[in-house]
């Protein structure tokens, strides 16, 4: 078979196959009385209004606050130790109990000092008698002034020695320097103590101090007498609120953190709060009464402007606002909104002026 015949047969076969494929489509279009199906979206498939949440604007109190972290520290605290060295002969406190200022807490051996004190006190009558006799003789010009002053000096020296021994005896006693709660005992009776030996820790926790730091930019907002609120996690895992008052601010800024330490005082009359607790401190900088404010999430920054969308007869309408004070959750509106306006708070990035919207959740702000 020649090449030309092969090409002719191949062409015929291709034409036959093409006819089989195309013919049914041509027939369907050519048959009268039949309509071509056109896809038309059902009404339910047309664009539905956007579901949104909104708030009705009304005037409210708006507070500008500083939130810092801090800790509780004792009003007074000291590690107790003796002023002299010796063997501990008695301990007079129970661990974890309250003690009063001046209470005897512990004592070291003072027997040698007591013996020396008795020896010196036994010399007092004789020394006074000598002074009396020399004074009588001096009045009769029987002795010189120098002899009289010599026995007087000896009496004064004896009395000074007695006072010195008494002060050393006092150093063998450990007394409470202030009212407070004494901690765990670190020594036992019979131990040898030196001035570096810590017997126990004494703390005063009523009142209690609150210590925290503020950035240098807030220095003008916090001073002596400033009221603060602090929060701690309670036993029920809820934050408990307490009030305190600033009594001191550090005199210089820390170069490492560019902040100042601040201390406030809390009465803690029932001693329910212990030192060392972590807490959050809230400081009110200023409070604006009758302010109009929108939630922060409702505002869209756009070309240097602040835009919000309001609900107007089932449609969204953009409105430019002028803002004032900002808090953690709200922004004060100075111009652009009025009390009673319904501001959209969700889906704001999808909104356009004139878009149909449907309010799912409406509340008063």
Beta strands, then each sheet from edge to edge (+ up, - down):
strand 1: 50-56
strand 2: 59-80
strand 3: 86-91
strand 4: 98-99
strand 5: 104-108
strand 6: 173-175
strand 7: 180-182
strand 8: 192-193
strand 9: 200-215
strand 10: 227-233
strand 11: 239-249
strand 12: 259-266
strand 13: 278-295
strand 14: 300-302
strand 15: 305-312
strand 16: 315-326
strand 17: 330-335
strand 18: 342-344
strand 19: 357-364
sheet 1: 18+ 1- 19-
sheet 2: 4+ 7- 9+ 2- 13+ 10- 11+ 12-
sheet 3: 4+ 7- 9+ 2- 13+ 17- 16+ 15- 14+
sheet 4: 6+ 5- 3+ 8-
end
